[in-house]
Amino acid sequence: MEFMTFVKKENVHKAEETIRSDFDLAAKQSLKIKDAKSIGLEGEGSFFYITGTDEGVEKCKELIKDFIAETSQENLDKAKEKIKEEEDAAATGMGSIFG
């Protein structure tokens, strides 16, 4: 399962800390956080891209629900695409190192 959301700048650290402090489940999910400006998108805050088990991702959603800020579905889709592009580029780079 995957979940993409936007968190305002003043809440980014609190939201990340909240997820990482739940050692039993939430902290075991894959969490990628990207500042909006660093991936070429408007907004004062960061995009959270969470992947993992259904139960784990649901727990993360529950934990950060108070930190989530409104943004368009278009921005969420663009952010997810940029994050996946960066992952692919990194994986390709590592492949050439070990290839």
Summary of the structure (lengths in Angstrom):
residues: 99
radius of gyration: 14.0
end to end distance: 30.6
largest distance: 44.6
contacts: 289
relative contact order: 0.23
helix: 59%
strand: 22%
